[in-house]
Amino acid sequence: MPVQISPSILSADFARLADEARAVDGADWLHVDVMDNHFVPNLTLGVPVVESLARATDTPLDLHLMIEDPDRWAPGYVEAGASSVTFHVEAAAAPVRLAREIRAKGARAAMALKPATPIEPYEDLLPELDMLLVMTVEPGFGGQAFLDIMLPKIRRTRELIARHGLELWLQVDGGVSADTIERCADAGADVFVAGSAVYGASDPAEAVRALRAQAESATAKASWACTHQHGA
């Protein structure tokens, strides 16, 4: 399972989004945070901007919906051009039905957990998903400090994925940087959202390459990855 880097445009210059999207050549995804000022105390962008971004870049869009009522709104983001759509389980009324609808429309379905939300109650939902997002900060704002207390949760989530024999991506989002990405990879993450660590760098594309190299090095030595390779 290769390491994937998903730069977050929340940290980009919103007046130059098309240019900023192209500035991260070599990234696997472009992470797009949709906030509604209800589920989280911030307001970002919606369907029209996603449609424009999808036309402006060949990098697939990784949508993170921090919104109320994702059951109603998430399918529209697939139609707008998203290749992966993440909804928060805390906001979803029917997460299994929603995941199936996202998949049926042709995108990868992902579920996010806020820091205080445990993974264990949702173990039976994992086969319905293509990716699980463990938030490593409280959702709502970019540039927050990484929460080390989330590392055991990442490990437990990776163990559950392995127990069920699933090819499920495990994403982390929040405070991911050169200082924290190796710990995340060692704990079991394989998809990394990085905002200011990429867009705050003088060369965003080089920042993506450097983060990938760090994560790949840590993954190669991680016990969970070795177990997965031997069991495959």
C-alpha positions in Angstrom: 0.0 0.0 0.0 1.9 3.1 -1.2 2.1 6.3 0.8 -0.2 9.0 -0.6 0.2 12.8 0.0 -2.9 15.0 -0.2 -2.0 18.7 0.1 -4.8 20.8 1.6 -5.9 23.9 -0.3 -7.2 25.4 3.0 -3.6 26.6 3.4 -3.4 27.9 -0.2 -4.0 31.4 -1.6 -7.7 31.4 -2.3 -7.3 34.2 -4.9 -5.0 31.9 -7.0 -6.6 28.4 -6.5 -6.0 27.1 -10.0 -2.3 28.1 -9.8 -2.0 26.7 -6.3 -3.6 23.4 -7.4 -1.0 23.1 -10.1 1.8 24.0 -7.7 1.7 20.6 -6.1 2.5 18.5 -9.1 3.3 15.0 -7.9 0.7 15.0 -5.2 -1.7 12.0 -5.2 -4.7 14.1 -4.3 -5.8 17.7 -3.7 -7.5 17.9 -0.3 -10.5 20.2 -0.3 -12.1 21.2 3.0 -15.8 22.1 2.8 -17.0 23.8 6.0 -20.5 25.2 6.6 -20.1 27.3 9.8 -22.5 24.9 11.5 -20.8 21.6 12.0 -17.5 23.5 12.5 -17.1 27.2 13.3 -15.7 28.2 9.9 -16.9 28.8 6.4 -14.9 27.8 3.3 -16.2 26.9 -0.1 -18.9 24.8 -1.9 -20.0 23.1 -5.0 -19.2 25.9 -7.6 -15.5 26.1 -6.4 -15.2 22.4 -6.5 -16.5 22.3 -10.0 -13.9 25.0 -11.0 -11.1 23.2 -9.3 -12.0 19.9 -11.0 -11.6 21.7 -14.3 -8.4 23.4 -13.4 -6.3 20.4 -12.2 -5.7 16.8 -13.3 -5.0 15.9 -9.6 -8.0 14.0 -8.2 -10.0 15.9 -5.6 -10.2 14.5 -2.0 -13.2 16.2 -0.5 -13.5 16.5 3.3 -17.0 17.6 4.2 -17.1 19.2 7.6 -20.8 20.0 7.3 -24.2 19.1 8.8 -26.5 16.8 6.8 -23.9 15.2 4.6 -26.5 12.6 3.7 -28.2 15.4 1.6 -25.2 17.2 0.3 -22.3 14.7 -0.2 -23.6 13.1 -3.5 -23.6 16.5 -5.2 -19.9 16.8 -4.6 -19.3 13.6 -6.6 -21.3 15.2 -9.4 -19.1 18.3 -9.0 -16.0 16.3 -9.8 -14.7 14.8 -6.5 -12.9 11.5 -6.8 -13.1 10.8 -3.0 -15.7 12.2 -0.6 -15.3 12.1 3.2 -18.2 12.7 5.5 -18.1 12.9 9.3 -19.8 10.1 11.1 -20.9 12.5 13.9 -23.0 14.4 11.3 -24.3 11.5 9.1 -27.8 10.1 9.8 -27.2 6.9 7.8 -23.5 6.4 7.2 -23.8 3.0 5.4 -26.4 4.2 3.0 -24.4 7.4 2.4 -21.2 5.5 1.7 -23.0 3.2 -0.7 -24.5 6.2 -2.5 -21.1 7.9 -2.9 -19.6 4.7 -4.3 -22.5 4.2 -6.6 -21.9 7.6 -8.1 -18.3 6.7 -8.9 -16.2 8.1 -6.0 -14.4 6.6 -3.1 -16.3 6.8 0.1 -14.6 7.8 3.3 -15.6 8.4 6.9 -14.0 10.9 9.3 -13.8 10.8 13.1 -13.2 13.8 15.3 -10.5 13.4 17.9 -13.0 12.5 20.7 -14.9 10.0 18.5 -13.7 6.4 19.1 -13.3 4.0 16.2 -14.5 0.8 18.0 -18.3 1.5 17.7 -17.9 1.7 13.9 -15.9 -1.4 13.3 -18.8 -3.1 11.4 -19.0 -0.2 9.0 -15.4 -0.5 7.8 -16.1 -2.9 4.9 -18.5 -0.2 3.4 -15.6 2.3 3.2 -12.6 3.0 0.9 -10.9 5.2 3.5 -11.1 6.2 7.1 -9.9 9.6 8.3 -8.7 10.0 11.8 -8.6 13.8 12.6 -5.4 14.7 14.5 -6.7 18.2 15.3 -10.2 19.5 16.0 -11.8 20.1 12.6 -12.5 23.7 11.6 -9.2 25.5 11.1 -5.9 24.9 9.4 -2.5 25.4 11.1 -3.3 23.7 14.4 -0.8 21.8 16.4 -0.8 18.0 16.0 -2.4 16.0 18.8 0.0 13.2 19.8 -2.8 11.6 21.8 -4.3 10.5 18.5 -1.4 8.1 17.7 -2.9 5.2 19.8 -6.2 5.7 18.0 -4.4 5.4 14.6 -2.8 2.2 15.8 -6.1 0.7 17.0 -7.7 1.6 13.7 -4.9 0.0 11.7 -5.3 -3.1 13.9 -9.0 -3.3 13.1 -8.4 -2.9 9.4 -5.9 -5.7 9.5 -8.2 -7.9 11.6 -10.8 -7.7 8.9 -8.4 -8.1 6.1 -9.5 -4.9 4.4 -7.7 -2.8 1.8 -8.8 0.3 3.5 -6.8 3.5 3.4 -6.1 5.2 6.7 -5.8 9.0 6.4 -4.6 11.6 9.0 -5.4 15.3 8.8 -4.2 18.0 11.1 -0.8 19.2 12.0 0.9 16.8 9.6 4.4 18.1 8.9 8.1 17.0 8.6 8.0 16.8 12.4 5.0 14.5 12.7 4.5 12.5 9.5 6.9 9.7 10.5 5.0 9.1 13.8 1.8 8.9 11.8 3.2 6.5 9.3 4.7 4.3 12.1 1.3 4.2 13.8 -0.5 3.0 10.6 -1.5 5.9 8.5 -0.9 5.7 4.7 -2.6 8.8 3.4 -1.4 12.2 4.7 -3.2 15.5 4.5 -0.7 18.4 4.8 -1.6 22.1 4.6 0.8 24.7 5.8 3.7 22.1 5.6 3.2 22.2 1.8 1.7 25.5 0.9 3.8 27.4 3.5 7.0 26.1 1.8 8.9 28.0 -0.8 8.5 25.0 -3.2 5.3 23.2 -2.5 6.0 20.4 -5.0 9.4 19.7 -3.3 7.6 19.8 0.1 5.3 17.0 -1.2 8.3 14.9 -2.3 10.1 15.4 1.0 7.0 14.4 3.0 6.5 11.4 0.8 10.1 10.3 1.3 9.8 10.6 5.1 6.6 8.7 5.2 7.9 5.9 3.0 11.0 5.5 5.1 8.9 5.3 8.3 6.4 2.9 6.7 9.2 0.6 5.5 10.3 0.1 9.2 6.8 0.0 10.7 5.6 -3.3 12.2 2.1 -3.0 10.8 3.4 -2.6 7.2 5.8 -5.6 7.6 2.9 -7.7 8.9 0.7 -6.6 6.0 3.3 -7.5 3.5 4.1 -10.9 5.0 0.4 -11.7 5.2 -0.4 -10.6 1.7 
